Amino acid sequence: MTVFDPRNVLLARHAQHVVLIHFPIAMFISGALFDMLSRGQPDSPLGAAAYFNLLSAGVTMAPTVATGFLAWRFALEGQHLKGFLLWHLVAASVAAALVIVCALVHWHSRRQVRRLPGFRIVLEAVGVVTLAVTAHLGGFLSGVNG
């Protein structure tokens, strides 16, 4: 098989998760940055960018988590959850919940035409740190970090 073979790309046992995970990470981090720069003003262009980035991060988190479970099942052959795999699963669960909660906070505030709550900054900051830890642990599982 070659690198450009569609079967190799689409049917690899873990490739989908490794490819998909970068999108919600990038969207969430840029959305959090835009939200900090907009200072919670949803009317500003940065506030709109924050809203759409965080919303798309929350929406794409579901297929990313699903492909993570499939990668565990097929690529890692359902190994027992211990060590880096267990820590990655725990951190990924917390990170996914934070991303979805942040997206819902922004979505709910925009639907209710209310000012964004102040606690969202803490949620977004903790979410960025949790995503970084999860990605670092995932790097160990994929062999990138050693």
N, CA, C and O atoms as a GROMACS GRO file, in nm:
protein
  584
    1MET      N    1   0.083  -0.118   0.000
    1MET     CA    2   0.000   0.000   0.000
    1MET      C    3   0.087   0.125   0.000
    1MET      O    4   0.196   0.127   0.057
    2THR      N    5   0.037   0.227  -0.065
    2THR     CA    6   0.108   0.354  -0.068
    2THR      C    7   0.038   0.454   0.023
    2THR      O    8  -0.071   0.428   0.073
    3VAL      N    9   0.103   0.566   0.043
    3VAL     CA   10   0.046   0.670   0.128
    3VAL      C   11  -0.080   0.728   0.066
    3VAL      O   12  -0.170   0.772   0.138
    4PHE      N   13  -0.088   0.729  -0.066
    4PHE     CA   14  -0.201   0.790  -0.135
    4PHE      C   15  -0.314   0.693  -0.167
    4PHE      O   16  -0.410   0.730  -0.235
    5ASP      N   17  -0.304   0.571  -0.121
    5ASP     CA   18  -0.407   0.472  -0.144
    5ASP      C   19  -0.528   0.505  -0.056
    5ASP      O   20  -0.514   0.511   0.066
    6PRO      N   21  -0.647   0.527  -0.114
    6PRO     CA   22  -0.764   0.564  -0.034
    6PRO      C   23  -0.800   0.460   0.071
    6PRO      O   24  -0.848   0.495   0.179
    7ARG      N   25  -0.778   0.333   0.041
    7ARG     CA   26  -0.808   0.230   0.141
    7ARG      C   27  -0.718   0.245   0.263
    7ARG      O   28  -0.762   0.222   0.376
    8ASN      N   29  -0.594   0.283   0.241
    8ASN     CA   30  -0.500   0.302   0.351
    8ASN      C   31  -0.543   0.420   0.438
    8ASN      O   32  -0.529   0.416   0.560
    9VAL      N   33  -0.594   0.524   0.375
    9VAL     CA   34  -0.635   0.644   0.449
    9VAL      C   35  -0.766   0.622   0.523
    9VAL      O   36  -0.777   0.655   0.641
   10LEU      N   37  -0.865   0.566   0.456
   10LEU     CA   38  -0.999   0.554   0.514
   10LEU      C   39  -1.017   0.433   0.605
   10LEU      O   40  -1.100   0.436   0.695
   11LEU      N   41  -0.941   0.329   0.582
   11LEU     CA   42  -0.962   0.207   0.658
   11LEU      C   43  -0.852   0.178   0.758
   11LEU      O   44  -0.850   0.070   0.818
   12ALA      N   45  -0.760   0.271   0.778
   12ALA     CA   46  -0.658   0.251   0.881
   12ALA      C   47  -0.726   0.239   1.016
   12ALA      O   48  -0.829   0.304   1.039
   13ARG      N   49  -0.671   0.158   1.104
   13ARG     CA   50  -0.742   0.125   1.227
   13ARG      C   51  -0.749   0.240   1.326
   13ARG      O   52  -0.831   0.234   1.417
   14HIS      N   53  -0.667   0.342   1.313
   14HIS     CA   54  -0.670   0.451   1.410
   14HIS      C   55  -0.660   0.588   1.345
   14HIS      O   56  -0.663   0.689   1.416
   15ALA      N   57  -0.648   0.595   1.215
   15ALA     CA   58  -0.617   0.721   1.148
   15ALA      C   59  -0.727   0.826   1.165
   15ALA      O   60  -0.697   0.946   1.171
   16GLN      N   61  -0.851   0.785   1.172
   16GLN     CA   62  -0.958   0.883   1.179
   16GLN      C   63  -0.949   0.967   1.306
   16GLN      O   64  -0.968   1.089   1.299
   17HIS      N   65  -0.922   0.907   1.418
   17HIS     CA   66  -0.912   0.982   1.544
   17HIS      C   67  -0.794   1.078   1.540
   17HIS      O   68  -0.804   1.194   1.582
   18VAL      N   69  -0.682   1.030   1.491
   18VAL     CA   70  -0.562   1.112   1.486
   18VAL      C   71  -0.582   1.233   1.396
   18VAL      O   72  -0.530   1.340   1.424
   19VAL      N   73  -0.658   1.216   1.289
   19VAL     CA   74  -0.684   1.328   1.199
   19VAL      C   75  -0.792   1.420   1.255
   19VAL      O   76  -0.775   1.541   1.252
   20LEU      N   77  -0.901   1.365   1.307
   20LEU     CA   78  -1.013   1.446   1.353
   20LEU      C   79  -0.982   1.530   1.477
   20LEU      O   80  -1.038   1.638   1.494
   21ILE      N   81  -0.895   1.483   1.564
   21ILE     CA   82  -0.876   1.548   1.693
   21ILE      C   83  -0.820   1.690   1.680
   21ILE      O   84  -0.843   1.774   1.766
   22HIS      N   85  -0.747   1.715   1.573
   22HIS     CA   86  -0.685   1.847   1.559
   22HIS      C   87  -0.787   1.958   1.536
   22HIS      O   88  -0.764   2.072   1.575
   23PHE      N   89  -0.899   1.926   1.474
   23PHE     CA   90  -0.998   2.029   1.444
   23PHE      C   91  -1.063   2.086   1.571
   23PHE      O   92  -1.061   2.208   1.589
   24PRO      N   93  -1.120   2.004   1.661
   24PRO     CA   94  -1.180   2.065   1.781
   24PRO      C   95  -1.077   2.131   1.872
   24PRO      O   96  -1.108   2.229   1.939
   25ILE      N   97  -0.954   2.078   1.875
   25ILE     CA   98  -0.851   2.142   1.957
   25ILE      C   99  -0.823   2.282   1.905
   25ILE      O  100  -0.822   2.378   1.982
   26ALA      N  101  -0.801   2.294   1.774
   26ALA     CA  102  -0.770   2.425   1.716
   26ALA      C  103  -0.888   2.521   1.728
   26ALA      O  104  -0.869   2.638   1.760
   27MET      N  105  -1.008   2.472   1.705
   27MET     CA  106  -1.127   2.558   1.713
   27MET      C  107  -1.151   2.605   1.856
   27MET      O  108  -1.188   2.721   1.877
   28PHE      N  109  -1.130   2.518   1.953
   28PHE     CA  110  -1.153   2.558   2.091
   28PHE      C  111  -1.049   2.658   2.139
   28PHE      O  112  -1.084   2.758   2.202
   29ILE      N  113  -0.922   2.634   2.109
   29ILE     CA  114  -0.818   2.726   2.154
   29ILE      C  115  -0.835   2.862   2.087
   29ILE      O  116  -0.822   2.965   2.153
   30SER      N  117  -0.862   2.863   1.957
   30SER     CA  118  -0.883   2.993   1.891
   30SER      C  119  -1.011   3.059   1.939
   30SER      O  120  -1.015   3.181   1.953
   31GLY      N  121  -1.116   2.981   1.966
   31GLY     CA  122  -1.239   3.040   2.019
   31GLY      C  123  -1.219   3.100   2.157
   31GLY      O  124  -1.271   3.208   2.185
   32ALA      N  125  -1.143   3.033   2.242
   32ALA     CA  126  -1.113   3.088   2.374
   32ALA      C  127  -1.030   3.215   2.363
   32ALA      O  128  -1.054   3.311   2.436
   33LEU      N  129  -0.934   3.216   2.271
   33LEU     CA  130  -0.853   3.336   2.251
   33LEU      C  131  -0.938   3.452   2.199
   33LEU      O  132  -0.926   3.564   2.248
   34PHE      N  133  -1.024   3.425   2.102
   34PHE     CA  134  -1.114   3.529   2.051
   34PHE      C  135  -1.208   3.580   2.160
   34PHE      O  136  -1.238   3.699   2.166
   35ASP      N  137  -1.254   3.490   2.245
   35ASP     CA  138  -1.342   3.531   2.354
   35ASP      C  139  -1.269   3.622   2.452
   35ASP      O  140  -1.325   3.721   2.500
   36MET      N  141  -1.144   3.589   2.483
   36MET     CA  142  -1.066   3.674   2.574
   36MET      C  143  -1.044   3.812   2.510
   36MET      O  144  -1.053   3.914   2.578
   37LEU      N  145  -1.014   3.813   2.381
   37LEU     CA  146  -0.988   3.941   2.313
   37LEU      C  147  -1.114   4.025   2.296
   37LEU      O  148  -1.107   4.148   2.293
   38SER      N  149  -1.230   3.960   2.286
   38SER     CA  150  -1.355   4.035   2.269
   38SER      C  151  -1.407   4.091   2.401
   38SER      O  152  -1.498   4.174   2.401
   39ARG      N  153  -1.350   4.045   2.512
   39ARG     CA  154  -1.391   4.088   2.647
   39ARG      C  155  -1.539   4.064   2.672
   39ARG      O  156  -1.605   4.144   2.740
   40GLY      N  157  -1.591   3.956   2.619
   40GLY     CA  158  -1.728   3.915   2.647
   40GLY      C  159  -1.835   3.994   2.574
   40GLY      O  160  -1.952   3.987   2.611
   41GLN      N  161  -1.797   4.068   2.472
   41GLN     CA  162  -1.896   4.144   2.396
   41GLN      C  163  -1.936   4.063   2.272
   41GLN      O  164  -1.862   4.060   2.174
   42PRO      N  165  -2.051   4.000   2.276
   42PRO     CA  166  -2.091   3.914   2.164
   42PRO      C  167  -2.119   3.991   2.035
   42PRO      O  168  -2.122   3.932   1.928
   43ASP      N  169  -2.141   4.124   2.045
   43ASP     CA  170  -2.170   4.204   1.927
   43ASP      C  171  -2.045   4.230   1.843
   43ASP      O  172  -2.057   4.260   1.724
   44SER      N  173  -1.928   4.220   1.902
   44SER     CA  174  -1.805   4.250   1.831
   44SER      C  175  -1.771   4.138   1.732
   44SER      O  176  -1.818   4.026   1.749
   45PRO      N  177  -1.692   4.169   1.631
   45PRO     CA  178  -1.651   4.063   1.537
   45PRO      C  179  -1.572   3.952   1.606
   45PRO      O  180  -1.585   3.835   1.569
   46LEU      N  181  -1.490   3.986   1.705
   46LEU     CA  182  -1.416   3.883   1.777
   46LEU      C  183  -1.510   3.796   1.860
   46LEU      O  184  -1.487   3.676   1.875
   47GLY      N  185  -1.616   3.857   1.914
   47GLY     CA  186  -1.715   3.779   1.988
   47GLY      C  187  -1.789   3.681   1.898
   47GLY      O  188  -1.817   3.568   1.938
   48ALA      N  189  -1.820   3.726   1.776
   48ALA     CA  190  -1.884   3.635   1.680
   48ALA      C  191  -1.789   3.523   1.640
   48ALA      O  192  -1.831   3.408   1.628
   49ALA      N  193  -1.662   3.556   1.619
   49ALA     CA  194  -1.563   3.453   1.585
   49ALA      C  195  -1.549   3.353   1.700
   49ALA      O  196  -1.538   3.233   1.676
   50ALA      N  197  -1.549   3.403   1.823
   50ALA     CA  198  -1.540   3.315   1.940
   50ALA      C  199  -1.660   3.221   1.944
   50ALA      O  200  -1.646   3.101   1.968
   51TYR      N  201  -1.778   3.276   1.921
   51TYR     CA  202  -1.900   3.196   1.925
   51TYR      C  203  -1.896   3.084   1.823
   51TYR      O  204  -1.922   2.969   1.857
   52PHE      N  205  -1.863   3.115   1.698
   52PHE     CA  206  -1.864   3.013   1.594
   52PHE      C  207  -1.751   2.911   1.612
   52PHE      O  208  -1.770   2.793   1.582
   53ASN      N  209  -1.636   2.956   1.659
   53ASN     CA  210  -1.526   2.861   1.684
   53ASN      C  211  -1.561   2.766   1.797
   53ASN      O  212  -1.540   2.645   1.786
   54LEU      N  213  -1.615   2.819   1.907
   54LEU     CA  214  -1.649   2.733   2.021
   54LEU      C  215  -1.765   2.640   1.986
   54LEU      O  216  -1.767   2.524   2.028
   55LEU      N  217  -1.861   2.690   1.909
   55LEU     CA  218  -1.973   2.606   1.868
   55LEU      C  219  -1.927   2.492   1.778
   55LEU      O  220  -1.970   2.378   1.794
   56SER      N  221  -1.840   2.522   1.682
   56SER     CA  222  -1.791   2.415   1.594
   56SER      C  223  -1.701   2.318   1.669
   56SER      O  224  -1.698   2.199   1.636
   57ALA      N  225  -1.628   2.365   1.770
   57ALA     CA  226  -1.548   2.273   1.852
   57ALA      C  227  -1.640   2.178   1.929
   57ALA      O  228  -1.611   2.059   1.938
   58GLY      N  229  -1.749   2.232   1.983
   58GLY     CA  230  -1.842   2.147   2.058
   58GLY      C  231  -1.912   2.045   1.970
   58GLY      O  232  -1.932   1.931   2.011
   59VAL      N  233  -1.948   2.084   1.848
   59VAL     CA  234  -2.016   1.993   1.757
   59VAL      C  235  -1.922   1.883   1.710
   59VAL      O  236  -1.963   1.767   1.700
   60THR      N  237  -1.798   1.917   1.680
   60THR     CA  238  -1.704   1.816   1.628
   60THR      C  239  -1.643   1.730   1.738
   60THR      O  240  -1.567   1.637   1.709
   61MET      N  241  -1.674   1.759   1.863
   61MET     CA  242  -1.619   1.678   1.971
   61MET      C  243  -1.683   1.539   1.973
   61MET      O  244  -1.616   1.442   2.009
   62ALA      N  245  -1.810   1.527   1.935
   62ALA     CA  246  -1.878   1.397   1.938
   62ALA      C  247  -1.813   1.295   1.843
   62ALA      O  248  -1.783   1.184   1.887
   63PRO      N  249  -1.791   1.327   1.715
   63PRO     CA  250  -1.724   1.228   1.630
   63PRO      C  251  -1.580   1.201   1.672
   63PRO      O  252  -1.528   1.091   1.650
   64THR      N  253  -1.516   1.300   1.731
   64THR     CA  254  -1.379   1.281   1.776
   64THR      C  255  -1.373   1.181   1.892
   64THR      O  256  -1.287   1.093   1.894
   65VAL      N  257  -1.465   1.194   1.986
   65VAL     CA  258  -1.471   1.100   2.098
   65VAL      C  259  -1.508   0.961   2.047
   65VAL      O  260  -1.452   0.861   2.092
   66ALA      N  261  -1.601   0.955   1.954
   66ALA     CA  262  -1.642   0.825   1.899
   66ALA      C  263  -1.526   0.755   1.830
   66ALA      O  264  -1.506   0.635   1.849
   67THR      N  265  -1.449   0.829   1.750
   67THR     CA  266  -1.335   0.766   1.683
   67THR      C  267  -1.225   0.731   1.782
   67THR      O  268  -1.146   0.639   1.758
   68GLY      N  269  -1.218   0.802   1.895
   68GLY     CA  270  -1.122   0.765   1.999
   68GLY      C  271  -1.155   0.630   2.060
   68GLY      O  272  -1.066   0.548   2.083
   69PHE      N  273  -1.283   0.608   2.087
   69PHE     CA  274  -1.324   0.478   2.138
   69PHE      C  275  -1.302   0.368   2.035
   69PHE      O  276  -1.263   0.256   2.070
   70LEU      N  277  -1.327   0.398   1.908
   70LEU     CA  278  -1.301   0.299   1.802
   70LEU      C  279  -1.152   0.269   1.789
   70LEU      O  280  -1.113   0.154   1.765
   71ALA      N  281  -1.068   0.372   1.805
   71ALA     CA  282  -0.924   0.350   1.799
   71ALA      C  283  -0.879   0.261   1.916
   71ALA      O  284  -0.795   0.173   1.899
   72TRP      N  285  -0.936   0.284   2.033
   72TRP     CA  286  -0.903   0.200   2.148
   72TRP      C  287  -0.945   0.056   2.121
   72TRP      O  288  -0.873  -0.039   2.152
   73ARG      N  289  -1.063   0.040   2.063
   73ARG     CA  290  -1.117  -0.094   2.040
   73ARG      C  291  -1.039  -0.169   1.932
   73ARG      O  292  -1.008  -0.287   1.949
   74PHE      N  293  -1.009  -0.100   1.822
   74PHE     CA  294  -0.949  -0.171   1.708
   74PHE      C  295  -0.798  -0.158   1.702
   74PHE      O  296  -0.728  -0.259   1.687
   75ALA      N  297  -0.744  -0.037   1.713
   75ALA     CA  298  -0.599  -0.020   1.701
   75ALA      C  299  -0.526  -0.074   1.823
   75ALA      O  300  -0.421  -0.137   1.810
   76LEU      N  301  -0.583  -0.051   1.941
   76LEU     CA  302  -0.519  -0.100   2.063
   76LEU      C  303  -0.580  -0.231   2.109
   76LEU      O  304  -0.545  -0.282   2.215
   77GLU      N  305  -0.669  -0.286   2.029
   77GLU     CA  306  -0.731  -0.416   2.052
   77GLU      C  307  -0.797  -0.427   2.189
   77GLU      O  308  -0.792  -0.532   2.253
   78GLY      N  309  -0.859  -0.317   2.234
   78GLY     CA  310  -0.933  -0.319   2.360
   78GLY      C  311  -0.849  -0.348   2.482
   78GLY      O  312  -0.896  -0.413   2.576
   79GLN      N  313  -0.724  -0.300   2.482
   79GLN     CA  314  -0.635  -0.323   2.596
   79GLN      C  315  -0.702  -0.278   2.726
   79GLN      O  316  -0.792  -0.194   2.726
   80HIS      N  317  -0.656  -0.335   2.836
   80HIS     CA  318  -0.705  -0.290   2.966
   80HIS      C  319  -0.666  -0.145   2.986
   80HIS      O  320  -0.558  -0.101   2.945
   81LEU      N  321  -0.756  -0.071   3.048
   81LEU     CA  322  -0.730   0.071   3.072
   81LEU      C  323  -0.635   0.085   3.190
   81LEU      O  324  -0.674   0.068   3.305
   82LYS      N  325  -0.511   0.118   3.159
   82LYS     CA  326  -0.411   0.140   3.263
   82LYS      C  327  -0.304   0.232   3.205
   82LYS      O  328  -0.288   0.241   3.083
   83GLY      N  329  -0.230   0.297   3.292
   83GLY     CA  330  -0.120   0.383   3.249
   83GLY      C  331  -0.166   0.501   3.165
   83GLY      O  332  -0.265   0.567   3.196
   84PHE      N  333  -0.090   0.527   3.058
   84PHE     CA  334  -0.121   0.642   2.971
   84PHE      C  335  -0.258   0.632   2.908
   84PHE      O  336  -0.325   0.734   2.889
   85LEU      N  337  -0.302   0.512   2.876
   85LEU     CA  338  -0.433   0.494   2.814
   85LEU      C  339  -0.544   0.536   2.909
   85LEU      O  340  -0.639   0.602   2.868
   86LEU      N  341  -0.534   0.498   3.035
   86LEU     CA  342  -0.634   0.537   3.133
   86LEU      C  343  -0.633   0.688   3.156
   86LEU      O  344  -0.738   0.752   3.159
   87TRP      N  345  -0.513   0.744   3.172
   87TRP     CA  346  -0.503   0.888   3.194
   87TRP      C  347  -0.553   0.967   3.073
   87TRP      O  348  -0.615   1.072   3.088
   88HIS      N  349  -0.526   0.916   2.953
   88HIS     CA  350  -0.574   0.983   2.832
   88HIS      C  351  -0.727   0.979   2.826
   88HIS      O  352  -0.790   1.077   2.788
   89LEU      N  353  -0.785   0.867   2.862
   89LEU     CA  354  -0.931   0.855   2.860
   89LEU      C  355  -0.995   0.949   2.962
   89LEU      O  356  -1.094   1.015   2.931
   90VAL      N  357  -0.939   0.956   3.082
   90VAL     CA  358  -0.994   1.044   3.185
   90VAL      C  359  -0.980   1.190   3.142
   90VAL      O  360  -1.076   1.266   3.152
   91ALA      N  361  -0.861   1.228   3.096
   91ALA     CA  362  -0.839   1.367   3.054
   91ALA      C  363  -0.925   1.402   2.933
   91ALA      O  364  -0.976   1.514   2.925
   92ALA      N  365  -0.941   1.309   2.840
   92ALA     CA  366  -1.024   1.334   2.722
   92ALA      C  367  -1.170   1.350   2.761
   92ALA      O  368  -1.240   1.433   2.703
   93SER      N  369  -1.217   1.274   2.857
   93SER     CA  370  -1.356   1.288   2.901
   93SER      C  371  -1.381   1.425   2.964
   93SER      O  372  -1.482   1.490   2.937
   94VAL      N  373  -1.288   1.467   3.048
   94VAL     CA  374  -1.300   1.600   3.111
   94VAL      C  375  -1.290   1.709   3.005
   94VAL      O  376  -1.368   1.804   3.007
   95ALA      N  377  -1.195   1.696   2.912
   95ALA     CA  378  -1.178   1.798   2.808
   95ALA      C  379  -1.300   1.806   2.719
   95ALA      O  380  -1.345   1.916   2.685
   96ALA      N  381  -1.355   1.692   2.680
   96ALA     CA  382  -1.474   1.692   2.594
   96ALA      C  383  -1.592   1.758   2.666
   96ALA      O  384  -1.666   1.835   2.606
   97ALA      N  385  -1.608   1.727   2.794
   97ALA     CA  386  -1.717   1.789   2.870
   97ALA      C  387  -1.698   1.940   2.878
   97ALA      O  388  -1.795   2.015   2.863
   98LEU      N  389  -1.576   1.986   2.902
   98LEU     CA  390  -1.551   2.130   2.910
   98LEU      C  391  -1.575   2.200   2.778
   98LEU      O  392  -1.632   2.309   2.775
   99VAL      N  393  -1.533   2.138   2.668
   99VAL     CA  394  -1.555   2.198   2.536
   99VAL      C  395  -1.704   2.210   2.509
   99VAL      O  396  -1.751   2.314   2.462
  100ILE      N  397  -1.779   2.106   2.537
  100ILE     CA  398  -1.923   2.108   2.511
  100ILE      C  399  -1.993   2.208   2.603
  100ILE      O  400  -2.084   2.279   2.559
  101VAL      N  401  -1.953   2.214   2.730
  101VAL     CA  402  -2.015   2.310   2.823
  101VAL      C  403  -1.986   2.453   2.778
  101VAL      O  404  -2.076   2.537   2.781
  102CYS      N  405  -1.864   2.481   2.738
  102CYS     CA  406  -1.830   2.617   2.691
  102CYS      C  407  -1.911   2.653   2.567
  102CYS      O  408  -1.959   2.766   2.554
  103ALA      N  409  -1.926   2.558   2.475
  103ALA     CA  410  -2.007   2.584   2.356
  103ALA      C  411  -2.152   2.610   2.395
  103ALA      O  412  -2.216   2.699   2.339
  104LEU      N  413  -2.205   2.533   2.490
  104LEU     CA  414  -2.343   2.553   2.533
  104LEU      C  415  -2.363   2.686   2.606
  104LEU      O  416  -2.468   2.749   2.591
  105VAL      N  417  -2.264   2.728   2.683
  105VAL     CA  418  -2.273   2.858   2.752
  105VAL      C  419  -2.284   2.970   2.649
  105VAL      O  420  -2.369   3.058   2.662
  106HIS      N  421  -2.201   2.966   2.547
  106HIS     CA  422  -2.206   3.070   2.443
  106HIS      C  423  -2.335   3.061   2.363
  106HIS      O  424  -2.396   3.163   2.333
  107TRP      N  425  -2.377   2.941   2.330
  107TRP     CA  426  -2.499   2.923   2.252
  107TRP      C  427  -2.621   2.971   2.330
  107TRP      O  428  -2.707   3.041   2.277
  108HIS      N  429  -2.626   2.933   2.459
  108HIS     CA  430  -2.740   2.974   2.542
  108HIS      C  431  -2.744   3.126   2.562
  108HIS      O  432  -2.851   3.187   2.557
  109SER      N  433  -2.629   3.186   2.584
  109SER     CA  434  -2.625   3.332   2.602
  109SER      C  435  -2.668   3.405   2.476
  109SER      O  436  -2.738   3.506   2.483
  110ARG      N  437  -2.629   3.355   2.362
  110ARG     CA  438  -2.667   3.420   2.237
  110ARG      C  439  -2.816   3.401   2.210
  110ARG      O  440  -2.882   3.492   2.160
  111ARG      N  441  -2.869   3.283   2.242
  111ARG     CA  442  -3.012   3.258   2.219
  111ARG      C  443  -3.099   3.342   2.312
  111ARG      O  444  -3.207   3.386   2.273
  112GLN      N  445  -3.053   3.366   2.434
  112GLN     CA  446  -3.129   3.443   2.531
  112GLN      C  447  -3.099   3.592   2.523
  112GLN      O  448  -3.159   3.672   2.595
  113VAL      N  449  -3.007   3.631   2.435
  113VAL     CA  450  -2.962   3.769   2.417
  113VAL      C  451  -2.923   3.827   2.552
  113VAL      O  452  -2.970   3.933   2.594
  114ARG      N  453  -2.834   3.755   2.619
  114ARG     CA  454  -2.784   3.799   2.749
  114ARG      C  455  -2.634   3.816   2.741
  114ARG      O  456  -2.568   3.769   2.648
  115ARG      N  457  -2.583   3.884   2.841
  115ARG     CA  458  -2.438   3.900   2.852
  115ARG      C  459  -2.378   3.765   2.892
  115ARG      O  460  -2.438   3.688   2.968
  116LEU      N  461  -2.261   3.739   2.841
  116LEU     CA  462  -2.193   3.614   2.874
  116LEU      C  463  -2.153   3.613   3.021
  116LEU      O  464  -2.108   3.715   3.073
  117PRO      N  465  -2.168   3.499   3.089
  117PRO     CA  466  -2.130   3.492   3.230
  117PRO      C  467  -1.978   3.499   3.247
  117PRO      O  468  -1.904   3.458   3.158
  118GLY      N  469  -1.933   3.550   3.359
  118GLY     CA  470  -1.791   3.566   3.385
  118GLY      C  471  -1.717   3.435   3.408
  118GLY      O  472  -1.597   3.427   3.382
  119PHE      N  473  -1.787   3.333   3.456
  119PHE     CA  474  -1.720   3.206   3.485
  119PHE      C  475  -1.674   3.135   3.359
  119PHE      O  476  -1.597   3.039   3.369
  120ARG      N  477  -1.718   3.179   3.242
  120ARG     CA  478  -1.679   3.113   3.118
  120ARG      C  479  -1.530   3.125   3.092
  120ARG      O  480  -1.471   3.037   3.030
  121ILE      N  481  -1.468   3.233   3.141
  121ILE     CA  482  -1.324   3.251   3.121
  121ILE      C  483  -1.248   3.139   3.194
  121ILE      O  484  -1.154   3.082   3.139
  122VAL      N  485  -1.290   3.108   3.316
  122VAL     CA  486  -1.226   3.001   3.392
  122VAL      C  487  -1.248   2.867   3.322
  122VAL      O  488  -1.155   2.788   3.311
  123LEU      N  489  -1.371   2.842   3.276
  123LEU     CA  490  -1.400   2.717   3.204
  123LEU      C  491  -1.314   2.703   3.079
  123LEU      O  492  -1.261   2.595   3.051
  124GLU      N  493  -1.299   2.812   3.004
  124GLU     CA  494  -1.221   2.807   2.882
  124GLU      C  495  -1.072   2.786   2.913
  124GLU      O  496  -1.004   2.711   2.843
  125ALA      N  497  -1.022   2.852   3.016
  125ALA     CA  498  -0.881   2.836   3.053
  125ALA      C  499  -0.852   2.693   3.099
  125ALA      O  500  -0.753   2.632   3.058
  126VAL      N  501  -0.940   2.640   3.183
  126VAL     CA  502  -0.923   2.501   3.228
  126VAL      C  503  -0.937   2.405   3.109
  126VAL      O  504  -0.867   2.304   3.102
  127GLY      N  505  -1.027   2.437   3.017
  127GLY     CA  506  -1.044   2.355   2.898
  127GLY      C  507  -0.919   2.351   2.810
  127GLY      O  508  -0.882   2.246   2.759
  128VAL      N  509  -0.855   2.466   2.793
  128VAL     CA  510  -0.733   2.471   2.712
  128VAL      C  511  -0.623   2.389   2.778
  128VAL      O  512  -0.552   2.314   2.710
  129VAL      N  513  -0.607   2.402   2.909
  129VAL     CA  514  -0.504   2.325   2.979
  129VAL      C  515  -0.535   2.175   2.972
  129VAL      O  516  -0.445   2.094   2.950
  130THR      N  517  -0.660   2.139   2.991
  130THR     CA  518  -0.699   1.998   2.987
  130THR      C  519  -0.678   1.940   2.847
  130THR      O  520  -0.634   1.826   2.833
  131LEU      N  521  -0.710   2.018   2.744
  131LEU     CA  522  -0.686   1.971   2.608
  131LEU      C  523  -0.536   1.950   2.583
  131LEU      O  524  -0.497   1.855   2.516
  132ALA      N  525  -0.454   2.039   2.636
  132ALA     CA  526  -0.309   2.025   2.617
  132ALA      C  527  -0.258   1.899   2.685
  132ALA      O  528  -0.176   1.826   2.628
  133VAL      N  529  -0.304   1.872   2.806
  133VAL     CA  530  -0.262   1.751   2.877
  133VAL      C  531  -0.310   1.626   2.803
  133VAL      O  532  -0.236   1.529   2.789
  134THR      N  533  -0.434   1.629   2.756
  134THR     CA  534  -0.490   1.515   2.682
  134THR      C  535  -0.411   1.490   2.554
  134THR      O  536  -0.379   1.376   2.521
  135ALA      N  537  -0.380   1.596   2.482
  135ALA     CA  538  -0.304   1.581   2.358
  135ALA      C  539  -0.163   1.527   2.386
  135ALA      O  540  -0.112   1.446   2.310
  136HIS      N  541  -0.103   1.573   2.493
  136HIS     CA  542   0.030   1.525   2.529
  136HIS      C  543   0.027   1.374   2.561
  136HIS      O  544   0.113   1.299   2.515
  137LEU      N  545  -0.071   1.332   2.637
  137LEU     CA  546  -0.085   1.189   2.667
  137LEU      C  547  -0.116   1.108   2.542
  137LEU      O  548  -0.067   0.996   2.526
  138GLY      N  549  -0.197   1.164   2.454
  138GLY     CA  550  -0.226   1.097   2.327
  138GLY      C  551  -0.102   1.082   2.241
  138GLY      O  552  -0.089   0.985   2.166
  139GLY      N  553  -0.012   1.178   2.251
  139GLY     CA  554   0.113   1.168   2.178
  139GLY      C  555   0.196   1.050   2.224
  139GLY      O  556   0.263   0.985   2.143
  140PHE      N  557   0.192   1.021   2.353
  140PHE     CA  558   0.263   0.902   2.404
  140PHE      C  559   0.199   0.774   2.350
  140PHE      O  560   0.269   0.678   2.318
  141LEU      N  561   0.066   0.772   2.342
  141LEU     CA  562  -0.002   0.653   2.292
  141LEU      C  563   0.024   0.628   2.144
  141LEU      O  564   0.035   0.514   2.101
  142SER      N  565   0.036   0.737   2.067
  142SER     CA  566   0.057   0.720   1.924
  142SER      C  567   0.205   0.702   1.890
  142SER      O  568   0.238   0.667   1.776
  143GLY      N  569   0.292   0.724   1.986
  143GLY     CA  570   0.435   0.706   1.961
  143GLY      C  571   0.506   0.833   1.920
  143GLY      O  572   0.627   0.830   1.896
  144VAL      N  573   0.436   0.945   1.912
  144VAL     CA  574   0.498   1.071   1.873
  144VAL      C  575   0.589   1.123   1.984
  144VAL      O  576   0.697   1.176   1.955
  145ASN      N  577   0.547   1.109   2.108
  145ASN     CA  578   0.624   1.162   2.221
  145ASN      C  579   0.719   1.060   2.282
  145ASN      O  580   0.765   1.079   2.395
  146GLY      N  581   0.748   0.957   2.215
  146GLY     CA  582   0.846   0.863   2.267
  146GLY      C  583   0.791   0.729   2.300
  146GLY      O  584   0.864   0.641   2.345
   0.00000   0.00000   0.00000
